[in-house]
Amino acid sequence: MKSFFEGIQYLFVNILFTPLDFLRSLELSSWFVANTINWIFMIICAVAMVYWVMQLKLHDDNGEENQDTTAHSFFK
């Protein structure tokens, strides 16, 4: 059973985390390049939020939004 967990350790430490170790070592020379993953996630979240707000505005302008508090039976 010990070799099974050592195999999992080898997989994650020596194989899957290698790109992250490279980014960590790159931080000393360029902070912006080392944080590219964070920048990508922030851009994706910003685009998703703008899309979501635009869709909310579209449905609100069409009058499809039911803002009545009795819209669901459990609110009665």
C-alpha positions, 0 to 999 in steps of 0.5 A, spaced: 500 500 500 505 504 501 508 503 494 501 506 491 501 512 495 508 513 493 506 512 486 501 518 487 506 522 490 511 521 484 505 523 479 503 529 482 510 532 484 514 530 479 510 530 473 503 534 474 506 540 478 512 541 473 509 547 469 507 550 476 514 549 479 517 552 472 512 558 473 514 559 481 522 559 479 520 564 473 517 569 478 524 572 480 525 574 473 518 576 471 512 577 476 507 578 470 509 572 466 509 568 472 502 570 474 499 568 467 495 563 469 492 568 474 491 573 468 488 568 464 483 566 469 481 574 471 480 575 464 475 569 463 471 571 469 471 578 467 468 576 460 463 571 463 461 577 468 460 582 462 456 577 458 452 575 464 450 582 466 448 583 458 443 577 458 440 580 465 439 587 461 436 584 455 431 580 459 429 586 463 428 590 457 424 585 454 419 584 460 421 577 461 423 578 468 418 576 473 419 580 480 413 578 483 415 575 490 409 570 489 413 567 483 414 561 486 409 557 490 414 557 497 414 564 497 406 565 499 
